[in-house]
Amino acid sequence: MALRLMQLKDSDGTRRVAGLDDDGAARLIEGFVSVYDLAWQAATSGATLAQTAEAEGYGATVDIEAAIAEGRLLAPIDHPDPAHLYLTGTGLTHLGSAEGRDKMHKQAAAADKPTDSMRMFLMGVEGGKPSAGSTGVQPEWFYKGDGGVLAAPGAPLRSPSFALDGGEEPEIAGIYLIGPDGTPLRLGFALGNEFSDHVTERQNYLYLAHSKLRPASIGPELLTGELPADVRGTSRIRRGSQTVWEKPFLSGEANMSHSLANLEHHHFKYQLFRRPGDVHVHFFGTATLSFSDGFKTEEGDVFEVEAAPFRYRLANPLAVEHETADTAVRAL
């Protein structure tokens, strides 16, 4: 039975951690106000997350639906110092994920020559799932920000005033804590919306780094244990009471050109990313975008991502910042 962890606030604002079983029953885990604290105790004691929760004990039941309705859910992982949480990801990792990207960049390439995106995708198809003990080809990699831009379930995804687009990317994210000895410890997986600016990226693939510096959201639950090989879900956009775009999406290794182990290796091979106590939220990519279908999002649209085995959908409205920050540099 896989343990699912959630973070929320009581009606008085007190932070709490809840554990869900496979039947959907949610109970508070005593002694912890954050999944980070629970995970760090597990990491330092040598126990699993489930064992640590059981040892501390479960308390009162939690009405998760009420917490969702009242906006009391938090992201299922955060860090007491947001600067020590990394949001990163890999692209062109899913079978079919090159199609949308290739459309964006085709005009910049000769008609008889594959785009760099297609070449990167094909490299993954050929070498992204190495045999045990071998190192596979490295994927495309990008940085999104730190814990300060991680939006809670239900909270707005804020598109900056200079953005040309604000579009969803339904994904699975791996959640990691770096242990006391520098070992990356996978806590589990969460649904994710790796929000991006696809119009900016379409101008030139070298703008990918700019297009990814946007907020993201994960949750509501953190699923411990292994991710099923075949994950099937739905991504949709609601505008008022109407569903204006909807499409199924696939994830899990059966639908990917890279193994999770290969993606993890090429992220954590950098010593910078093995600093004890840090948290990493790493997005594994997607092949499904409303932008690829020519859909144009609007402020107020609500992105929804749902997929088994996660019990709760991830929903976030799109917000647009209309004021431009003063970024003039002043010499000291």
PyMOL commands that set and color helices and strands:
alter all, ss='L'
color gray80, all
select helices_A, chain A and resi 35-45+49-56+64-69+82-84+97-108+116-127+147-149+198-203+205-212+253-255+260-268+271-273+291-293
alter helices_A, ss='H'
color red, helices_A
select strands_A, chain A and resi 4-9+15-20+26-29+58-61+73-74+85-91+140-146+150-151+157-159+170-178+184-193+216-218+222-223+231-239+242-251+279-283+302-307+314-320
alter strands_A, ss='S'
color yellow, strands_A
deselect
rebuild
show_as cartoon
